[in-house]
Amino acid sequence: MKTKHITYQTHGTCSQLIDVTADENNIIQQVFFLGGCNGNLQGISQLVRGQKIDDVIHKLDGIRCGIKRTSCPDQLCRALEQLKNTPANEE
């Protein structure tokens, strides 16, 4: 199976990095957050696994955290946008 992978440095959130892997059909295989609200981010990671990248972006894009202009789910969308444009590699 071919996969795509990205490690994305977040901006404006408590989490610092998001590590995402998707298959060649843009189905999310795994998501790991470094930092942030551990329980919530584990939950988000489990909920988006198996979902299409575009569906997740549609649902989470623009979510804000308090007065911040972004959030960890919104930053996940930024990472997924980059991942969509990453060529798949053979595992």
C-alpha positions as CSV (number, residue, x, y, z in Angstrom):
1,M,0.0,0.0,0.0
2,K,1.2,3.5,-0.8
3,T,1.1,6.1,2.0
4,K,1.7,9.8,2.5
5,H,3.2,11.2,5.7
6,I,3.8,14.7,7.1
7,T,5.1,16.2,10.3
8,Y,3.5,19.6,10.6
9,Q,4.7,22.3,13.0
10,T,1.6,24.0,14.5
11,H,1.2,27.8,14.9
12,G,-0.8,29.5,17.6
13,T,-1.8,26.4,19.6
14,C,-0.7,24.5,22.7
15,S,0.2,21.5,20.6
16,Q,3.6,21.8,18.9
17,L,3.6,19.1,16.1
18,I,1.1,17.0,14.3
19,D,2.2,13.8,12.7
20,V,-0.2,12.4,10.1
21,T,-0.2,9.4,7.7
22,A,-2.8,8.8,5.0
23,D,-3.1,6.2,2.2
24,E,-2.9,6.9,-1.5
25,N,-6.7,7.5,-1.5
26,N,-6.4,10.3,1.1
27,I,-7.9,8.2,3.9
28,I,-6.3,9.1,7.2
29,Q,-4.5,6.1,8.8
30,Q,-3.1,7.7,11.9
31,V,-2.7,11.1,13.7
32,F,-0.4,12.0,16.6
33,F,-0.2,15.3,18.4
34,L,2.8,16.5,20.4
35,G,1.6,18.7,23.3
36,G,-1.8,20.2,23.8
37,C,-4.8,18.7,25.6
38,N,-3.8,15.1,25.6
39,G,-7.3,13.5,26.1
40,N,-9.1,15.7,23.6
41,L,-6.4,15.3,21.0
42,Q,-6.3,11.5,21.4
43,G,-10.1,11.6,20.9
44,I,-9.8,13.7,17.7
45,S,-7.1,11.4,16.4
46,Q,-9.3,8.3,16.9
47,L,-12.3,10.0,15.3
48,V,-10.6,11.1,12.2
49,R,-8.8,7.8,11.6
50,G,-10.4,6.1,8.6
51,Q,-12.0,9.3,7.3
52,K,-11.3,11.1,4.0
53,I,-9.0,14.1,4.3
54,D,-11.5,16.4,2.6
55,D,-14.3,15.3,4.9
56,V,-12.2,16.1,8.0
57,I,-11.2,19.5,6.6
58,H,-14.8,20.3,5.9
59,K,-15.8,19.5,9.5
60,L,-12.9,21.0,11.4
61,D,-11.7,24.0,9.3
62,G,-11.9,27.3,11.1
63,I,-12.6,26.0,14.6
64,R,-11.1,28.4,17.2
65,C,-9.8,27.8,20.7
66,G,-11.1,30.6,23.0
67,I,-9.8,33.9,21.7
68,K,-7.1,32.3,19.6
69,R,-7.5,32.6,15.8
70,T,-6.9,28.8,15.4
71,S,-7.1,25.6,17.3
72,C,-5.6,22.1,17.3
73,P,-8.4,20.8,15.0
74,D,-7.9,23.8,12.7
75,Q,-4.1,23.2,12.6
76,L,-4.9,19.6,11.8
77,C,-6.7,20.9,8.7
78,R,-3.6,22.9,7.7
79,A,-1.5,19.7,8.0
80,L,-4.1,17.7,6.0
81,E,-4.1,20.3,3.2
82,Q,-0.3,19.9,2.9
83,L,-0.6,16.1,3.1
84,K,-3.1,16.0,0.2
85,N,-0.4,17.5,-2.1
86,T,2.3,15.1,-0.9
87,P,3.1,12.2,-3.3
88,A,2.4,8.7,-1.9
89,N,5.4,6.3,-1.3
90,E,5.4,2.5,-1.4
91,E,5.6,1.0,2.1
